[in-house]
Amino acid sequence: MKKSYRVKREQDFDQIFTHGQNVANRKFVVYRLPKEQKHFRVGLSVSKKLGNAVVRNRIKRKIRHVLIECQSQLVADDFVIIARKGVEELSYSEVKQNLLHVLKLAKIYQEGTSLEKET
């Protein structure tokens, strides 16, 4: 995933957490902050409680892969995805199913439509 698609700065995370809306299911929490931009930006948070660096990086790779697969259906907002306990035991298809569920609840993912911004 390109750097322009990532939320990296602490200020950006803080702004999303304080001013954004949050939605959750059993495996993920998503904070969303509507913004005017060409494409989405995402921040990932995986706690040390979920495992060592290898496990956490595996979880982040699975999440990024789902987002890359579905990027044409994602709204051009900033959002942060927080992985909850239990995600480390899920297969890729289960991660995808749970992540898409919470993104639909947050109105970030819309099935079957391409949401690219018109200029």
N, C-alpha and C positions, 0 to 999 in steps of 0.2 A: 504494500500500500504506500502510495507517495506521501511525502512529508506534508504536502498541502492538505491532505485528508485527515491529518491527526491534530488533536488538541494536546499540546505539550506543556504550555506555560501554566504555572500555578495560578496566575491571575484568571486565566480562562476557565480552569477547573472551578475556582471559587465563584466566579460569576454564574456558571451553569448551576452549581449547587444552590446558590442563594436566590437566584431569580428564575430558575427553571422549574418545570413541573416534573414530578417523578411518578413512575408506574413500576410495578413489580409483579413477578410471579415467583414460584418456589426456587428458581435457579438464578434469576437475574433481576437487577434493579436498573432502570434506565431513567436518567435525568435528561430532559430536553429543553433547549433554549432556542426559540425561533429567531432566525437571523436572515438578513438579506445577503445572499452570497450565491456563487455559481454552483457549488456542490456542498455536500455534507462534510462535517468534520467530526471525528469521533475520538474519544479518550477511553482508554481501557484501564480498569482497576481490578487487580486480582490480589487478594490478601495473602500474606505469608501463612495464614492459618490453613490455607488450602494445600500447601505442600512446599517442597523446596523449589529452587529456581527452574529446574527442568520441568516439573509439573506445571508451574505457573506459566512458563513460556509456551508449553503445549496448549494450555487453555487459551492463551491469547492468539496463538496461530489459528486455532479452530474458529475463534470468533472473527478474526480478520478474514479468513477464507469465506465464511458465510457472508460477510459484508461485501466482499469483492464480487461474489456470485450474484448478489442481489442489488448492486449499487444503482442500477437504472430505476429501481422502484423505491429508492430512499429519498425522503424529503431533504431539501438543502438547508438543514438546520445544524446547530451544534448539539451533540449529545454525548453523554458519558455512560458506559456500560460497566456495571459492577457485578462481578461473578460471586455467587453465594456458595456456601458449603454444599457439596454434593456434585458440583459441576465436574470436578476432577475425575469422577467415576463414569461420566457419560461418554458414549461414542460420538463420532462426528455428526451422525444423523440425528441423534437425540439433542445435541447442542443446537443444531440448526433448527429443529422443531421448537424447542423452548425459546430460543432467541427470536425467531420470527413471531412467535406468539406474543412476547412482551413488546416487540417493536410495533406490532399491529395495535396492541392496546394503547401504546403511546402515540399512535397515528403518525409514526415515522415511516413504516413500510406499508405500501399499498399494492396489493397483488394485481398483476395483469396490466398495470399502466406504467408508462414511462413518464417520469416526472422531471425531465430535464428542463431547466429554466429557459424561457424564450427571451431573446434580447431585442 
